[in-house]
Amino acid sequence: MRRRPEPQPSSNEATDADTKEQERPAENKSRVSYSSLLLNTGKCLLLLIIIPPFLNYASLQGEGRMLMPKDGEIVDVGLGQKMHLLCKGQGKPVVILDAPTGMSSDIWFHVQDKVSTLTKVCTYDRMGLGFSKRQMQNESTGTEKVWGMSTTGRMVDDLHRLLQTAGIAMPFIFVGSELGALNGRFYSHIHDVQVSDLVLIDPIPEDIFEEDTWNKYWYGKALPSLQALQFSAATGLSRMLIILGAMETIITGEDVSEEVMQRQKYLLCNPAHQSSAVDEHYFLNKSASQVRDITKFKPLSSRTSVSVLTGDVFDEQMPTDLNQMVSRLQKRFVKESYPSANHVHIKEADRRMIYKKPSAISAYLRMLVSQRRSTEQSQ
C-alpha cells in the first residue's frame, strides 16, 4: 500500500508559525527587561530607604560630641540620669530659664546672653531634649511611676535634683514659658523657699484641655505636625531637606552664632529629641492636671512674687477664635490663681516672643534682678 503523503502547511500557515517563533524571544526579552527594571527600581528604593537613615545616624554621633555648648556641662543627677546644664554670668539672684513645650535650652540664646551681663543665668535641657540623655526602657528613676513620663511632676523632680547637684544658689528667679511655666508653678508651690520670683511667659491655663475646640487643634493639628517631624528625622529626610534649603531652624537672624545654627539643625535631625518633643506635647494635658492638683494642695508662699508676660495673641498662626479663647482662659487663670501678679503686655508678640522679642523679656528680667537686689540690701 502506498503511504498517503503528509499534508503540507500552506504558505500562510508557515508564515504565521515563523512569526510566532520570532515573537516568542521578543516577548521573553521584554519580560526579562521589565523584570530587570522592577529589580533595579526596587534596589534604588531600598537604597533610598536605608542610606539616608544610616548616614543621618552616623552624622549625629559626631555632631553630638562637637556641638554641645562649650560652657555647658553634663550633670549626673543620680538614679541613672544625666542632664545638660548651661550657666553664664556671675552674681545673685540666679535666674533659671525653663523652655517652652518640646524645645531645647537654645531657645533662650538671646535672653541668656543679655541677662548674664548682670547676674548668673542658667538654662537646662529637660530629659530627652537637647543634650540631656533620654531614659532607656530598662532604666528607672521611680518618679515616672508616680508622675508618668514627660509630665511636669517628673520634670520638676529632675530639675530639683539637677539644681541641688550643681550647687545653684537659692532663692532664685524661675522663668518658664508654656510647659516651662507649668514647671515653674509646680516647683514654686512645692519648693517655695527656693524661689524668690516666678515669671510665667504665656502660661498654659490649667483648664484649657476641657475645651473641645482646643483639643481638636492640639491633637488634630499641632501634635500630628510634630509627629511628622519625628518621622522625618528618623528617616533622614530632615537632613536632606536642610541640605536642600527646604527646612529652616526656629532661631534665625544675623546675630545668631553659627554654632547655635548648627546645633538647631542637629536637633531637627535627631529622632530622640523629636520623640521627646512629641511626648511633652502629648502629655501636656496631664501636666496641666498635675499643676492644678498641686496648687490646690499647697498654695504659693506670699514671699514669692509672680509676673505674667503675654503678647497680643497666644499664637499668631492659630485661628482668631482659638486665640480669643486662650486669652480669656489666661486672664481668668491669673485672676483666680495669682490675683496680685504683675501682668506685663509685650506689644506685637505671641508665644514666640522668647526669640522674636528677646529684648523686651531681657529688659524685664534685668529690672526684676535689680529690684530683688535692692530688696535684699534694704533688709
Secondary structure as UniProt FT lines:
FT   HELIX           11..66
FT   TURN            70..71
FT   STRAND          72..78
FT   TURN            79..80
FT   STRAND          81..88
FT   STRAND          95..98
FT   TURN            101..102
FT   HELIX           105..108
FT   HELIX           109..115
FT   TURN            116..118
FT   STRAND          121..124
FT   TURN            127..128
FT   TURN            130..131
FT   TURN            137..138
FT   HELIX           143..147
FT   TURN            149..150
FT   HELIX           152..166
FT   STRAND          172..177
FT   HELIX           179..190
FT   HELIX           192..194
FT   STRAND          195..201
FT   TURN            206..207
FT   HELIX           208..210
FT   HELIX           212..217
FT   HELIX           218..222
FT   HELIX           223..234
FT   TURN            235..236
FT   HELIX           237..243
FT   TURN            244..245
FT   TURN            254..255
FT   HELIX           258..268
FT   HELIX           271..282
FT   HELIX           284..297
FT   TURN            302..303
FT   STRAND          305..310
FT   TURN            316..317
FT   HELIX           320..337
FT   TURN            339..340
FT   STRAND          342..345
FT   TURN            347..348
FT   TURN            351..352
FT   HELIX           353..356
FT   HELIX           358..378
//
